[in-house]
């Protein structure tokens, strides 16, 4: 039995109507009828009861064949998809690298992708602070979840996943610790840290180089990992702004979090190398867009 004949049979078991089956598969009704008759001759029994002019019903023999063929057909499609991707040089694993923490708000995206595409694997890993864009270009990851903007001609910015307000982290004995909010202008009064090898426009979006009044925001330390950053805050050497989601992961008694109402929220989106876009990346982007539309 050819793969197309299996597809016709299984589609007819769902539609139970020759015309709807033909329309769904974009073939003629005669092609559907011919395929079913050939299968019945090969097996030696009727698969469908055709007593009704408008629809058909599965016979007990047809039910047995349907139940046996469904998992076989699904496995064949998965194998063919993997082979097709391999021929394109694409692995069957989508590797996602995260600049934010893998916060619970993102779990629905990963669950939806795995549910819709069980033939593919999904890996979610933290990104390095050391030039994550270079690692994306090197092919060490397929998709980077990063804050915006990303202004690189060879990269595609996909749909946004979430938007996060900003908070300032200070140590518990800092002079600002008793406040609940601070202004963006206040950032110029205290030292901060910087992450090396990040584009200026990207770092400026995370921590502005100047306040609204034009005062410089001083960077006195260079860090390569989030833990280094929060440790410097905890020792009182710096203060530093963060997206609000980090407070779910760094619930430390010696750290205080102050809202920065006039600092723009960070938007996080999917980013990938344009020339390496493939079916896995497009499928993830479709999932993210669908969840975003459902929330509106």
N, C-alpha and C positions, 0 to 999 in steps of 0.2 A: 504494500500500500504506500503510495507516494505521500509526501508531506502535505501537498495541497489537498489531496483527497481526505487526509485526516482532518485538516482544517475545515473542509466543507462539512464533513460528518459532524464534528463537534459544534460547529456553528449552527447547524440544523437542529441539533439536540437542544440548543438554547432558544432559537427562534421558533421552532416547530412550524415553519412556514417556508415553502420553497422560494416565494417571491422576496420575502424579507431577507432570507439568507443570501440570495443572489445579489441583492442591492448592497448588503453589508460588505460582501467580499468583492464587489465590482466585477462580477461575472454574469453570464447569462443564466436564466433559469434552467435552460436545457443542460448547461454544464453541471449544475447542481444535481439534476435528476440523473444524468449519465453517471456521475461519480458514485452516487448512492446505489444505483442498480449494479454497477461493477463490483462494489464492495459486497453486496448481498449475494451475487453469483459466486464470488470467491469464498465467502463464508458458508454459503449454503442455507441461508435462512433470511427472513424478513427482519429488517432493523427498525422499520417504521410502519405503523398502521395508517394507510392512506384512505380510510373509509370516508373521511370528511373532505369536501372539496376545498375548503378554505385553509385547513391546517392538518398537521399530522401528529401522531403520538408515537412515542417510543414503545417498541415491543420489549418484553423481558430480555430477549437477546440483545437488543439495542442498548438497553440499560447496562448490561454487563460489559459490552464493548466500550460504552462511554466511560464507565467508571475505571476501566483498565487503561484507556488511552489518555485520559486527562493528565495524569502525572508524567506519562511517557512523552507526550507532546510538549508539556511545560519544560521538561528536561532537555528535549531537543532544541527548543527555542533558546534556552539559556546557553547551551553548548555552541550554537551557531552565533549568538551574540558575542560570546567570549572570543570565538575564532575571528569574527569580523574585526573586533577591536584589536586583537593581537596583530592582525594583518596591517592595521594602521599604526602599529607601534604603541597602542594604548593598553595599559594594564586594566584589569577589572577591579581595581581598587582606587577609590577617590580619596586623595590625601588632602585634608583640610588643616591649615595652620592658623592658630588663633592668637591675635594680639590682645583681645579682651580675654578674661577668664571664660571658661565654658559654662556660663551662667544658666540657670534653669529656664530662662526665657527662650533659650536656643534649643532646648531639648525637643520641642515639637517639630522643628525642622529636620533634625536627624532621624527622629522616629518616622516621620512621613516619608523621607527619602528611602529608608530601609524597607518600609512597608510596600512602597510602590515599585521598588527595584531590588527585589531579593537576590537577583542574579549578580549584584555588585556589592563589594565590600566598602565600608566607610570608615576611615580613620580620622580622628580628631585629636590634634596634638597642639601644645602651646608653641607659639612662635618665638624665635630668638629675638632679643632686642637689638642684636648686632646685624643691621642691614637686612631685614627680612625680605625686602624687595629683591635683593640680589639672589637670595636663596630661592625665591619664586622663579626668577629668570633662569637659575641653574637647573631647574627641574626637580629640586628636592621636595617640592610640594606642588599640588595641582591648583589649589585655591587658597588664597589668603583672606582671612576676615580681618579687616583693618579699618581704622577710623578714616574719615574723609576730611579734606579732599585727597585724592591720589591723582596726580597730574603727570603721568608717564605715557608717552605716545605708543609704546608697545604693550600697554596693559589695558584691559577692559574692566571698567567698573560696573558691576552688576547691581542687582537690587539690594536695597538696604534691609538689614535685619532688625535693628533697633536704634533708638536715639536715647542718649544717656545724659542727664544733667550733671553738673560739675560740683565737686566738693573739695575743700582744702584740708589736707591732713597736717596736723600739728601735734607735737608731743604734749603730754598731759600737763606739764609745768610751763608751757610756752605762754607768753603774754596774751596770745589770742585765744587760749584754750577755753576761757569762760564765755566766749561769744557763741552764738548759734549761726550767725552769718557774717560774711565779709564781702567787701566789694572787690571787683577786678582790679581797681586802682591799688588796693592794699598789697597786691603781689610784689610791687616794686619796692616795698619796705623790707623785704626779707630775701635771703639767698635761696636758690633752688638748685636742681641738678639737671643734667642733660644726658641724652642717649646718643652715643656716637654713631656716625655713618647713616644718619637719617636725613632725608632731604629737608632743607630749611623750611619749605612751605608746610611740610608735614609736622615738624616739631613746633612751628609757630601755631598750628591749629590746636596742638595739645597744650602747649604753654607759650603764650604770646611773647615775642621778644620785647614788646613795648605795651604799656598800658594805654587806655583811651586818651590820656593826656600826653602821651609821648614819652613817658618815663621808662627807662630801660629796666627789664626784668633780669636780674643777675643770675648767672649759672656758675656755681663754684665747684661742683662735683660732676664727674662723668660716671655713669652706671651702665652696666651691661645686662642687668636682670631686675625684675620687679622686686625681688627680696632685698636687693641692695638699696633700692630706692626707699622702701618703707623702713628699713633699718636706719638709714640716715635721718629720716623724719623722727624715729623713735629716740635717737640720741640727741635730738635738738639741734643738729647741724644745719638742717634745712627745713623749710615747709614746702609742700608740693601739692598742686591740684591733681585730682584723679576723676575719672568717671565714677558715678555713684555706685555702680555694680561691685566695685572692689570692696565696699564696706561689708558685703556678704561673706567675704573670704578672709578679711583681716579684722576680725573682731578682737582687738587688743585693748587691754585696760589702760595702756600708756599712750594710746593714740586717740585724738579727738578729731571729729569730722565736722567741718563748718560749711554750710551751703554758700555757693557763690551765685546769687540770683542773676547777676548781669553778665555772667560768662556763658557764651553759647554752648548748648549741648553738643556732645560728640555723636555723630552718626557713624555707625559701623555697617559696612557693606561687603559683599563678595568681590574679590579682585582676582583676575587671572590673566595669564599671558595670552594675548589675542591669537597668536599663531598656533597655540596649543589647545585652543578650545575644542572640545569633543562632546560626545553624547552624554557622558557622565556629568560634565560641568553644566551643560544646558539643562539636564534633568534636575540638578540641584537648584539652579536659578529659577526654574519653573515652580518647584516646590516653595521656594522662598516667596516668589511673587504671589502664589496662590494663598499662602498663609497671611501675607500682608493684606491682600484684598479682602479676605474673610474678616479681618480685624476692623476694617473701615466701617 
